[in-house]
Amino acid sequence: MHKLIHFRLCPLSRSIRLALAELDIDVELTEERPWEWREEFLAMNPAGELPVLQLGDGQTLCGVYAISEYLGDGIEGDAEEAPIFSLFPGDRAARAEVRRLVDWFNGKMQREATHELLLEKVYARLLPGADPSPAADVLRAIRTNLRYHLAYVNHLAHQRRWLAGEELSFADLAAAAHLSTVDYLGEVPWEEFPVAKVWYQRVKSRRAFRSLLADRMPGAAPSAHYADLDF
């Protein structure tokens, strides 16, 4: 069986978990705390970043881009027929748009909002010697950035059936992974972005999302509506 090394609130890991579930590929989940910089993990991925997918044949794929592209091409031996779901659907232009949006969420939103929020509200409590109290000025900046990204999701969801076009794609999974992390921490002002909320409800209601909604962090309960499909 394949093994996914992840952290349960890491949005990059979550996007791959969603992709694997949509493709109906079973994996064993192994949690890693990337800030610990364990020698064994660094030997596997010198970048020290999650996720890492260890294939059943012994190959190791490191990072969300490498894994998603590999999954987009299909894993040999996992299905006799072509998968119903395509991570990068459509023609060359459509696939380019999916990749542009994936880079937006896994790059820009990760840098400007999600990762910083995790640092302030999760990692700081787990790092030895770190101040566990979030900095008020940093949280204000993060919340401003979050509204910018939510406004973009709202715009895309208003213009298109799915974020990148007419078909569900890895762009939707990447965006939903980030928002699910933020929503766990109770930081999504859904009432301000109703179109984005409807889109997220559609993604959140998919079978692939069930394992994410079951996630819990010790000492950090999710927001009251986190697992509610009709919030």
C-alpha positions as CSV (number, residue, x, y, z in Angstrom):
1,M,0.0,0.0,0.0
2,H,1.1,3.6,-0.6
3,K,2.0,5.7,2.4
4,L,1.3,9.5,2.6
5,I,3.5,11.4,5.1
6,H,1.5,14.4,6.2
7,F,0.5,16.8,8.9
8,R,-3.3,16.8,9.5
9,L,-3.7,20.6,9.2
10,C,-1.1,21.2,6.5
11,P,-3.2,22.4,3.5
12,L,-0.7,21.0,1.0
13,S,-1.0,17.6,2.6
14,R,-4.8,18.0,2.7
15,S,-5.0,18.7,-1.0
16,I,-3.2,15.5,-1.8
17,R,-5.4,13.6,0.6
18,L,-8.4,14.9,-1.3
19,A,-6.8,14.0,-4.7
20,L,-6.1,10.5,-3.5
21,A,-9.7,10.1,-2.2
22,E,-11.2,11.5,-5.4
23,L,-9.1,9.0,-7.4
24,D,-10.1,6.2,-5.0
25,I,-6.5,5.4,-4.1
26,D,-6.0,3.9,-0.7
27,V,-3.1,5.1,1.4
28,E,-1.7,4.7,4.8
29,L,-1.4,8.0,6.6
30,T,1.7,8.7,8.7
31,E,1.9,12.1,10.5
32,E,5.0,14.1,10.6
33,R,5.8,17.3,12.5
34,P,7.9,19.2,9.9
35,W,9.2,21.8,12.3
36,E,11.0,19.0,14.2
37,W,13.4,18.5,11.3
38,R,13.9,14.8,12.1
39,E,17.0,13.3,10.5
40,E,14.9,10.4,9.2
41,F,12.5,12.7,7.5
42,L,15.2,14.9,6.0
43,A,16.9,11.8,4.6
44,M,13.6,11.1,2.8
45,N,13.0,14.7,1.7
46,P,16.0,17.1,2.2
47,A,13.6,20.1,1.7
48,G,11.9,19.1,4.9
49,E,8.5,19.8,3.5
50,L,5.2,18.0,3.4
51,P,3.6,16.0,1.9
52,V,5.7,13.0,0.9
53,L,4.1,10.0,-0.9
54,Q,5.8,6.7,-0.7
55,L,4.6,4.4,-3.4
56,G,4.0,0.7,-3.0
57,D,6.9,-0.1,-5.3
58,G,9.4,1.9,-3.1
59,Q,9.5,5.1,-5.1
60,T,9.2,8.4,-3.0
61,L,7.6,11.5,-4.3
62,C,8.3,14.8,-2.5
63,G,6.1,17.9,-2.4
64,V,2.6,18.8,-3.5
65,Y,3.6,19.7,-7.1
66,A,5.5,16.5,-7.9
67,I,2.8,14.3,-6.3
68,S,-0.2,16.0,-8.0
69,E,1.5,15.8,-11.4
70,Y,2.3,12.2,-10.8
71,L,-1.3,11.5,-9.7
72,G,-2.6,13.5,-12.7
73,D,-0.8,11.0,-15.0
74,G,-2.3,8.0,-13.0
75,I,-0.6,5.4,-10.8
76,E,0.1,2.2,-12.6
77,G,-1.7,-0.8,-11.1
78,D,-4.2,1.1,-9.1
79,A,-7.0,0.9,-11.6
80,E,-7.8,-1.1,-14.7
81,E,-9.7,1.7,-16.3
82,A,-9.0,5.4,-16.6
83,P,-10.1,7.3,-13.5
84,I,-13.4,9.1,-13.6
85,F,-11.9,12.2,-12.0
86,S,-9.1,14.1,-13.7
87,L,-7.0,16.4,-11.6
88,F,-6.1,18.5,-14.7
89,P,-9.1,18.2,-17.0
90,G,-9.6,19.8,-20.4
91,D,-7.4,21.0,-23.2
92,R,-3.9,22.6,-22.9
93,A,-5.3,26.0,-22.0
94,A,-7.8,24.6,-19.5
95,R,-5.0,22.6,-17.8
96,A,-2.8,25.7,-17.7
97,E,-5.6,27.5,-15.9
98,V,-5.9,24.7,-13.3
99,R,-2.1,24.9,-12.7
100,R,-2.2,28.7,-12.4
101,L,-4.9,28.5,-9.7
102,V,-3.1,25.7,-7.9
103,D,0.0,27.8,-7.8
104,W,-2.1,30.7,-6.5
105,F,-3.5,28.8,-3.5
106,N,-0.5,26.6,-2.8
107,G,1.9,29.5,-3.3
108,K,0.4,32.9,-2.8
109,M,-2.3,32.0,-0.3
110,Q,0.0,29.6,1.6
111,R,2.6,32.4,2.0
112,E,0.2,35.2,2.8
113,A,-2.3,33.5,5.0
114,T,-2.6,29.8,5.7
115,H,1.0,29.1,6.8
116,E,1.2,32.2,8.9
117,L,-2.1,31.4,10.6
118,L,-0.8,27.9,11.4
119,L,2.4,29.4,12.8
120,E,0.4,31.7,15.1
121,K,-2.4,29.4,16.2
122,V,-1.0,25.9,16.0
123,Y,2.7,25.5,15.6
124,A,3.6,28.1,18.3
125,R,1.8,25.9,20.8
126,L,3.8,22.9,19.8
127,L,7.3,24.4,19.4
128,P,9.4,24.1,22.5
129,G,10.1,27.6,24.0
130,A,7.8,29.4,21.6
131,D,5.2,32.0,22.7
132,P,1.9,30.2,22.4
133,S,-0.1,33.5,22.4
134,P,-0.9,34.7,18.8
135,A,0.3,38.2,18.1
136,A,-2.7,40.5,17.6
137,D,-1.0,42.6,14.9
138,V,0.0,39.5,12.9
139,L,-3.5,38.1,13.1
140,R,-4.9,41.3,11.8
141,A,-2.6,41.2,8.8
142,I,-3.5,37.5,8.2
143,R,-7.2,38.2,8.3
144,T,-6.8,41.0,5.8
145,N,-5.0,38.7,3.5
146,L,-7.6,36.0,4.0
147,R,-10.4,38.4,2.9
148,Y,-8.4,39.1,-0.3
149,H,-8.2,35.4,-1.1
150,L,-11.8,34.8,-0.2
151,A,-12.8,37.6,-2.5
152,Y,-10.9,35.9,-5.3
153,V,-12.6,32.6,-4.7
154,N,-15.9,34.4,-4.5
155,H,-15.2,36.0,-7.9
156,L,-14.1,32.7,-9.5
157,A,-17.1,30.8,-8.1
158,H,-19.4,33.5,-9.4
159,Q,-18.0,33.4,-12.9
160,R,-17.5,29.6,-13.3
161,R,-19.2,26.3,-12.4
162,W,-15.9,25.3,-10.7
163,L,-13.0,27.5,-9.9
164,A,-11.0,26.7,-13.0
165,G,-13.9,26.1,-15.4
166,E,-16.7,23.6,-16.0
167,E,-15.1,20.6,-14.3
168,L,-14.0,19.9,-10.8
169,S,-10.2,20.0,-10.8
170,F,-7.1,20.0,-8.5
171,A,-7.6,23.8,-8.3
172,D,-10.8,23.2,-6.3
173,L,-9.1,20.7,-4.1
174,A,-6.2,23.0,-3.4
175,A,-8.4,25.9,-2.6
176,A,-10.7,23.8,-0.4
177,A,-7.8,22.3,1.4
178,H,-6.6,25.8,2.5
179,L,-10.0,27.0,3.4
180,S,-10.6,23.8,5.4
181,T,-7.5,24.5,7.5
182,V,-8.6,28.1,8.1
183,D,-12.1,27.0,8.8
184,Y,-10.9,24.5,11.4
185,L,-9.3,27.4,13.2
186,G,-12.5,29.4,12.9
187,E,-11.0,32.2,10.8
188,V,-13.2,32.2,7.7
189,P,-15.8,35.0,7.6
190,W,-18.2,33.1,5.4
191,E,-21.0,35.6,5.8
192,E,-19.0,38.1,3.8
193,F,-18.5,35.8,0.9
194,P,-21.7,33.9,0.1
195,V,-20.8,32.6,-3.3
196,A,-17.5,31.2,-2.0
197,K,-19.5,29.6,0.8
198,V,-21.8,27.8,-1.6
199,W,-18.9,26.6,-3.7
200,Y,-17.1,25.3,-0.5
201,Q,-20.3,23.5,0.6
202,R,-20.4,21.7,-2.7
203,V,-16.8,20.5,-2.3
204,K,-17.1,19.8,1.4
205,S,-20.1,17.5,0.7
206,R,-18.1,15.2,-1.5
207,R,-17.1,11.8,-0.1
208,A,-13.4,12.6,-0.5
209,F,-13.8,15.3,2.2
210,R,-15.0,13.0,5.0
211,S,-11.5,12.1,6.4
212,L,-10.6,15.8,6.6
213,L,-13.8,16.6,8.5
214,A,-12.9,13.9,11.0
215,D,-9.5,15.4,11.8
216,R,-8.9,16.7,15.3
217,M,-5.9,18.4,16.8
218,P,-5.2,17.5,20.4
219,G,-5.9,20.6,22.5
220,A,-7.4,22.5,19.6
221,A,-11.1,21.8,18.9
222,P,-12.4,22.8,15.4
223,S,-14.9,25.6,14.9
224,A,-18.5,24.7,15.7
225,H,-19.5,24.3,12.1
226,Y,-16.3,22.7,10.8
227,A,-17.9,19.3,10.1
228,D,-21.4,20.6,9.3
229,L,-22.3,20.2,5.7
230,D,-25.1,22.7,5.9
231,F,-23.5,25.5,7.8
